[in-house]
């Protein structure tokens, strides 16, 4: 684990930071884009090269922010400074914005104060628009405000996507905030869901650029923080909160992460699922312009409005708590599922898998929603089962082996 070459720009004084951006933004863009293309072609960067590529992306991102006139609100202060630094086992959480404009998202995640003179209560490390290069807003030393259960041990990306869509009385397509511009409907026709997903009959699909760039940014972070990233800790927002629908059934979650870890040195364009996606009806996107004029009032957004805060002031649901490796290992050992390691490695995964299989065997009368997937991943359902098993062991000395 090393941050030797990764700069925490968020802690620099704004005047000093913007002087850096003005002096180095254009050169940073050129260097980043060269590395970005190489990553897509399957090149593996060294840890040093990858960290420097992230530094260049940060400067390039903020050059674009400056051009949008948002520089007085950046670098954002909506974060937990230094929170990720000591975390050995980082998680990744995919989100969608429930919006149709990257700059509305960036504006909301800035240090702009709301009517109550408080920060808006949400932020992210990365933003990916429908097309174009990603934006890097919070250095990976720091925690973002994206999901209270994971703010201090995970990396977050927001993919621009309207999410749930519906027709209004005039038969026009809408999402929670506004009517959707026709050119966006033409490029990304809403997809009917059978069965419906969390009340949604239709959702907006993702673009090929988003799929490819999601893989590439994860590859870059994996190269920069290799010992701290694992396919076992890739997740999406709905994994942590039942009320969230992101990323939804249209996002190729497993395929994207497979393209990062299982085939991490393979050219992205040659991944079979990417080729299938490229040949789909939305494979030839036109440049989207009209929707960039729309600025949503994100305070009502189902993804990150003030009514659903994502900083740690939010009240946590105890049943969605997830134990760390250090917290879980004594429980697993006590129940007889011994792991030889304190890291989230093959030994720990095997111990978790054995517990999951035993839980399902002992609980023959489980309701379908209580059955555990035997995958070795210590997610919310497995955590709840493990804590229940420990309680029963302490009270009734139940043998779980």
C-alpha positions in Angstrom: 0.0 0.0 0.0 1.5 3.3 -1.0 0.4 6.9 -1.7 3.9 7.9 -2.5 3.1 9.4 -5.9 -0.6 10.2 -5.4 -1.2 13.8 -4.5 -4.0 14.8 -2.1 -5.0 17.9 -3.9 -8.1 18.4 -1.7 -5.9 19.5 1.3 -4.1 22.2 -0.7 -5.1 25.9 -0.1 -7.5 26.8 -3.0 -5.2 29.7 -4.3 -2.2 27.3 -4.5 -4.3 24.6 -6.1 -5.8 26.8 -8.8 -2.4 28.2 -9.6 -1.3 24.5 -10.2 -4.4 23.9 -12.4 -3.8 27.0 -14.5 -0.1 26.2 -15.0 -0.4 22.4 -15.6 -3.9 21.7 -16.6 -3.3 21.4 -20.4 -0.2 19.3 -20.0 -2.0 17.1 -17.5 -4.8 16.5 -20.0 -2.3 15.4 -22.7 -0.5 13.0 -20.3 -3.7 11.6 -18.9 -5.2 10.9 -22.3 -2.1 9.0 -23.4 -2.3 6.8 -20.3 -6.1 6.5 -20.7 -5.8 5.2 -24.2 -3.1 2.7 -23.1 -5.2 1.4 -20.3 -8.0 0.7 -22.8 -5.6 -1.2 -25.0 -4.7 -3.5 -22.1 -1.4 -1.9 -21.0 -0.6 -2.4 -17.3 0.8 0.7 -15.7 3.2 0.6 -12.7 1.9 1.8 -9.4 3.9 5.0 -9.9 2.6 5.6 -13.4 -1.0 4.9 -12.4 -0.9 7.3 -9.4 0.6 10.0 -11.6 -2.2 9.3 -14.2 -4.7 9.9 -11.5 -2.9 13.2 -10.5 -3.2 14.3 -14.1 -6.8 13.4 -14.2 -7.5 15.5 -11.1 -5.9 18.5 -12.7 -7.5 17.9 -16.0 -10.9 17.5 -14.3 -10.6 20.7 -12.4 -9.5 22.6 -15.5 -12.9 21.7 -16.9 -14.5 22.7 -13.6 -12.8 26.1 -13.8 -14.0 26.5 -17.4 -17.6 25.9 -16.1 -17.1 28.7 -13.6 -17.4 26.4 -10.5 -13.8 26.9 -9.3 -14.9 29.0 -6.3 -16.6 25.9 -4.9 -13.7 23.4 -5.6 -11.7 21.5 -4.5 -14.8 20.3 -2.7 -14.9 20.1 1.1 -17.7 17.5 1.1 -15.5 14.7 2.2 -13.7 12.9 5.1 -10.1 14.1 4.9 -7.7 11.2 5.1 -10.4 8.6 5.8 -9.3 6.1 3.2 -5.5 6.3 3.9 -5.4 3.7 6.7 -7.9 1.3 5.0 -6.2 -1.9 3.8 -9.3 -3.4 2.1 -11.0 -0.8 0.1 -14.5 -1.3 -1.3 -15.9 0.1 -4.6 -19.5 1.4 -5.0 -21.1 2.1 -8.3 -23.9 4.7 -8.3 -26.0 6.4 -10.9 -27.0 10.0 -10.6 -30.8 9.8 -11.2 -30.1 12.8 -13.4 -29.1 13.6 -17.0 -26.4 16.1 -16.6 -22.8 15.7 -15.3 -22.4 19.3 -14.4 -25.6 19.4 -12.3 -24.0 16.5 -10.4 -20.7 18.3 -10.1 -22.5 21.5 -8.9 -24.3 19.5 -6.3 -21.2 17.8 -5.1 -19.3 21.1 -4.7 -18.7 23.1 -1.6 -21.6 25.4 -2.6 -23.8 26.1 0.5 -27.5 25.4 0.5 -30.3 27.6 1.9 -29.4 26.4 5.4 -25.8 27.4 4.9 -24.7 23.7 4.9 -23.0 21.6 2.4 -25.5 19.6 0.3 -24.5 16.3 2.0 -23.3 14.3 -0.9 -20.1 13.8 -3.0 -18.2 11.2 -5.0 -14.7 10.4 -6.1 -15.5 10.1 -9.8 -18.3 11.2 -12.2 -18.8 9.7 -15.7 -21.1 11.4 -18.1 -22.9 9.7 -21.0 -19.8 10.4 -23.2 -16.4 12.0 -22.7 -13.7 11.6 -20.1 -14.3 11.0 -16.4 -14.1 13.6 -13.7 -12.1 13.0 -10.6 -13.4 15.2 -7.7 -12.0 13.8 -4.5 -8.5 12.4 -4.1 -8.4 8.7 -3.1 -6.9 9.5 0.3 -10.3 10.8 1.4 -13.8 9.5 1.9 -16.7 10.7 -0.1 -20.2 11.2 1.1 -22.1 8.7 -1.0 -23.4 6.0 1.3 -23.1 6.2 5.1 -22.2 2.6 5.5 -19.3 2.9 3.1 -18.1 6.5 3.3 -14.9 5.8 5.2 -13.8 2.6 3.4 -14.8 2.8 -0.2 -14.3 4.6 -3.5 -17.4 5.9 -5.3 -18.3 6.6 -8.9 -21.5 8.3 -10.2 -22.6 7.3 -13.7 -24.9 9.9 -15.3 -28.2 8.1 -15.9 -31.8 9.1 -15.4 -32.7 5.8 -13.8 -36.5 5.3 -13.5 -38.5 6.8 -16.4 -42.2 7.0 -17.0 -44.7 8.6 -19.4 -46.8 11.6 -18.2 -50.3 12.6 -19.1 -49.0 14.0 -22.4 -47.3 10.8 -23.2 -43.9 12.4 -22.8 -41.0 10.7 -21.2 -40.0 12.0 -17.8 -37.7 11.2 -14.9 -38.1 12.5 -11.3 -37.1 16.1 -12.1 -38.1 17.0 -15.7 -39.2 15.9 -19.1 -36.3 14.1 -20.9 -35.0 15.9 -24.0 -36.0 14.2 -27.2 -32.5 13.8 -28.5 -31.7 11.9 -25.3 -34.7 9.7 -25.8 -33.6 9.1 -29.4 -30.1 8.0 -28.3 -31.1 6.1 -25.2 -34.7 4.8 -25.6 -36.2 3.8 -22.2 -36.1 0.0 -21.7 -39.1 -1.9 -20.5 -38.4 -4.1 -17.5 -39.9 -7.5 -17.1 -40.4 -8.0 -14.2 -40.5 -4.5 -12.9 -37.6 -3.4 -10.8 -38.3 -1.7 -7.5 -41.5 -0.2 -8.9 -39.8 0.9 -12.2 -41.5 -0.2 -15.4 -38.8 1.6 -17.5 -35.3 2.6 -16.9 -32.7 4.5 -19.0 -30.0 2.3 -20.5 -26.3 3.1 -20.2 -24.0 4.1 -23.1 -21.1 2.1 -24.5 -18.8 4.9 -23.5 -19.9 4.6 -19.9 -19.4 0.8 -19.8 -15.9 1.2 -21.3 -14.9 4.1 -19.1 -16.2 2.4 -15.9 -13.8 -0.6 -16.7 -10.9 1.7 -17.5 -11.2 3.9 -14.3 -11.4 0.8 -12.2 -8.4 -0.6 -13.9 -6.5 2.6 -13.3 -7.4 2.6 -9.6 -6.5 -1.1 -9.3 -3.1 -0.4 -10.8 -2.6 2.6 -8.4 -3.8 0.8 -5.3 -3.3 -2.8 -6.3 -2.9 -4.5 -2.9 -6.0 -2.8 -1.6 -8.5 -3.6 -4.4 -10.3 -7.0 -4.8 -13.1 -8.3 -7.0 -14.8 -9.4 -3.7 -15.3 -5.8 -2.7 -16.9 -4.4 -5.8 -20.5 -3.4 -5.1 -23.3 -1.1 -6.2 -25.5 1.2 -4.2 -28.4 -1.2 -4.0 -26.2 -3.7 -2.2 -26.1 -1.4 0.8 -29.5 0.1 0.9 -32.8 -1.6 0.0 -34.4 1.7 -1.0 -31.9 2.5 -3.7 -32.2 1.2 -7.3 -28.8 2.0 -8.7 -27.3 0.5 -10.7 -30.3 -1.5 -11.7 -30.8 -4.5 -14.0 -29.5 -2.7 -17.2 -26.0 -2.2 -15.8 -23.6 -5.1 -16.7 -22.1 -5.1 -13.2 -20.5 -8.5 -13.2 -19.2 -8.2 -16.7 -17.6 -4.8 -16.0 -15.8 -6.0 -12.9 -14.7 -9.2 -14.8 -13.2 -6.9 -17.4 -11.2 -5.3 -14.6 -10.0 -8.3 -12.6 -10.4 -11.5 -14.6 -9.2 -10.0 -17.9 -7.5 -6.9 -16.6 -4.8 -6.8 -19.3 -7.1 -7.5 -22.2 -8.1 -4.6 -24.6 -11.5 -3.4 -23.4 -12.8 -3.2 -27.0 -12.1 -7.0 -27.4 -14.1 -8.0 -24.3 -16.9 -10.2 -25.6 -19.7 -8.4 -23.7 -18.4 -5.0 -24.8 -18.6 -6.2 -28.4 -22.1 -7.5 -27.8 -23.0 -4.1 -26.3 -21.5 -2.3 -29.2 -23.7 -4.2 -31.6 -26.9 -3.3 -29.6 -29.4 -0.7 -30.8 -27.7 2.0 -28.8 -24.2 1.3 -30.2 -23.9 4.4 -32.4 -24.4 7.4 -30.0 -24.8 10.9 -31.3 -23.3 13.8 -29.4 -25.7 14.9 -26.8 -25.9 18.7 -26.5 -29.4 19.8 -25.5 -29.5 18.1 -22.2 -26.4 20.0 -21.0 -28.5 23.1 -20.7 -30.6 21.5 -18.0 -29.6 22.0 -14.4 -31.7 19.8 -12.1 -32.7 21.0 -8.6 -31.0 18.0 -7.0 -32.5 18.6 -3.6 -35.4 16.3 -4.5 -33.3 13.7 -6.2 -33.9 10.1 -5.0 -30.2 9.5 -5.4 -28.6 12.3 -3.3 -31.1 14.9 -2.3 -31.3 16.4 1.2 -34.2 14.1 2.0 -31.9 11.2 1.5 -28.6 12.4 2.9 -25.5 10.4 2.1 -23.1 11.7 4.7 -22.8 10.1 8.1 -25.5 12.2 9.6 -27.9 9.8 8.0 -29.6 7.2 10.3 -28.2 3.8 9.6 -30.4 0.6 9.4 -28.7 -1.9 11.7 -29.6 -4.8 9.5 -27.5 -3.3 6.7 -24.3 -3.0 8.7 -21.3 -4.8 7.3 -18.5 -6.2 9.5 -14.9 -5.6 8.6 -12.5 -8.5 8.3 -11.0 -7.7 11.8 -14.5 -7.6 13.3 -15.8 -10.7 11.6 -12.8 -13.0 12.1 -13.3 -13.7 15.9 -17.0 -14.6 15.2 -16.0 -17.0 12.4 -13.3 -18.5 14.6 -15.7 -19.0 17.5 -18.2 -20.8 15.3 -15.5 -23.0 13.9 -14.9 -21.4 10.5 -11.3 -20.6 11.0 -9.4 -18.2 8.7 -5.6 -18.1 8.7 -5.5 -14.5 7.6 -6.6 -11.1 8.8 -7.0 -9.9 5.2 -9.9 -10.3 2.8 -8.1 -13.1 0.9 -8.8 -16.6 -0.2 -8.6 -18.0 3.3 -11.1 -15.5 4.7 -13.4 -16.0 1.7 -13.3 -19.8 2.2 -14.3 -19.3 5.9 -17.2 -17.0 5.0 -18.3 -19.5 2.2 -18.3 -22.3 4.7 -20.4 -20.3 7.2 -22.9 -19.3 4.4 -23.3 -23.0 3.4 -23.7 -24.1 7.0 -26.3 -21.4 7.6 -28.4 -22.5 4.7 -28.1 -26.1 5.7 -29.1 -25.5 9.4 -31.9 -23.1 8.4 -33.9 -25.4 6.1 -37.0 -23.4 6.7 -35.5 -20.1 5.5 -37.6 -17.7 3.6 -36.1 -17.1 0.2 -34.9 -13.7 1.2 -32.9 -15.2 4.1 -31.0 -17.7 2.0 -27.4 -16.7 1.6 -25.5 -16.8 -1.7 -22.4 -19.0 -1.0 -19.9 -16.6 -2.5 -17.5 -15.8 0.3 -18.6 -12.1 0.3 -19.3 -10.6 3.7 -22.2 -8.4 2.6 -25.1 -7.1 4.6 -27.2 -10.4 4.6 -24.2 -12.5 5.6 -23.3 -10.0 8.4 -26.8 -10.2 9.8 -26.7 -14.0 9.6 -23.3 -14.2 11.3 -24.4 -11.9 14.2 -27.6 -14.0 14.6 -25.5 -17.2 14.6 -23.2 -15.8 17.3 -26.1 -14.8 19.5 -27.6 -18.2 19.2 -24.2 -19.9 19.9 -23.8 -17.8 23.1 -27.3 -18.4 24.3 -27.9 -22.0 23.3 -24.4 -23.2 22.3 -25.7 -24.2 18.9 -23.0 -25.9 16.8 -22.9 -24.3 13.4 -20.4 -26.7 11.8 
